[in-house]
């Protein structure tokens, strides 16, 4: 039954790649790695009642499970290649599986990713994806590369996903939660331009804080520069900036760019239509300092913590 | 808290490897792949109430979660390199985490494996490990390579783990279930010798059947040749062979060897003390035919199926 389910729903998912010597169906997948590249590996999981609930369509879960991993590769500047999928299911639901596979497949094909292995187990619903990607040796984007006096950028409009989740099904922002856009082409374009990069899963404030901590510097952000979507503006008005900073589930990129590479970044962003916004500047010291028209604003947010309540 | 837990229990787990450019702590791990090698990727999960229960010590689960993945690499003839760990935990239990990490670490070090990433989520207890290994290009062992008139071998004494699980804590065979031995050095030694290979997770009969199906041939097995441990013999006497065939959770290797390579295999096995037993011979056709002193025996066993009851 397990082998049948895998054959019916998961064999051949994603793109066809000539570097897949052996995909689903043996003890492991066998893959050709091109010379001069480093391998980039990551894993992330979606767990029922933590990352989603019964209102989340299976098609969206297939998309998100892959997207959150693609986003990690994007943050490294890596080109996605191969995915493994480990599914725990309480029972066999062929309709659910079909819709999940369709959502996964569409995003995988869009990014040239082949599903090369995985397994199904009975268990509480949880979805673990492992992604492997490639980056030319020495060109990966790390969290730790920022220096003082560089520009701080963010992609897209953070906060929309968190607001969409609160709004519930049917709201226009809900799609930003259910179908996040992993910024893979942007990450690849940032090779050689960005000095540090991170993807936003726990919110801009928390994740940018991690990049800064890894880089041992601080940053000044100007609240008026934060990108706010029309939908978020309509929902929250003057308080929208708080959601932009605290949000979560954005899967946008935050990154730093040395001043002398700003023109190059802006040119690439224009020519490829990447939605990026300069929101501030790094400085020596530590932490994020927020200001509005020159006045320092108070903001603290711990970021999302799975174990905060239960620990 | 999540980052704290990871730092406290999982940072630096396993072997130190110079090919790990970046391990735990960024958006993804960054790894150097040597020229002339193919990448081998696999994932397997242990789920509470399916693969273990409350009687399973955390130390054993740390070992097993890695061992079942190492076994997949062994079956490919791959050299293990890097692991990712995705843990869903219902609550933070520092003692449990510490024991789990110790069991994982000991086996990882034994096989030169570095833990390079992963994540923790709140959720029903389940453990998903992803393993990456390397094999010289073109030398991987596949399931599909067997030809008729080759020798069929198995390592170790299958059936012990299943018997140990039934016997419960305290029995001597229980250790074969709680601490399976992934046959990594044997798998590596079988490069260029074995024509096909598979690891035994669902039982010798079911898994050898998969190898034969992939290779489009059948096999004749002689019951008197099946390796039976003294413990299994003591427990089951003349019926022990049924457990050897049906067992499950063995993580031994079944493989085929062309006649002209038998001497080489036996020499390697002797010199490196690999416990391997020739149990029969492949033939054209399909399926496994069992005989006892020339008489064909009847045996059917579907293998373990997680969804057999619930589907």
Interface residues (C-beta under 8 A of the other chain):
Chain A: X1 X2 X5 X21 X22 X25 X26 X27 X28 X29 X30 X31 X32 X33 X35 X37 X38 X39 X40 X41 X42 X43 X44 X45 X47 X48 X49 X50 X51 X72 X73 X75 X76 X78 X82 X84 X85 X86 X88 X90 X91 X92 X116 X117 X118 X119 X120 X121 X122 X123 X124 X126 X128 X130 X131 X132 X133 X135 X137 X140 X142 X143 X144 X197 X198 X199 X214 X305 X306 X307 X308 X310 X311
Chain B: X1 X2 X5 X21 X22 X25 X26 X27 X28 X29 X30 X31 X32 X33 X35 X37 X38 X39 X40 X41 X42 X43 X44 X45 X47 X48 X49 X50 X51 X72 X73 X75 X76 X78 X82 X84 X85 X86 X88 X90 X91 X92 X116 X117 X118 X119 X120 X121 X122 X123 X124 X126 X128 X130 X131 X132 X133 X135 X137 X140 X142 X143 X144 X197 X198 X199 X214 X305 X306 X307 X308 X310 X311
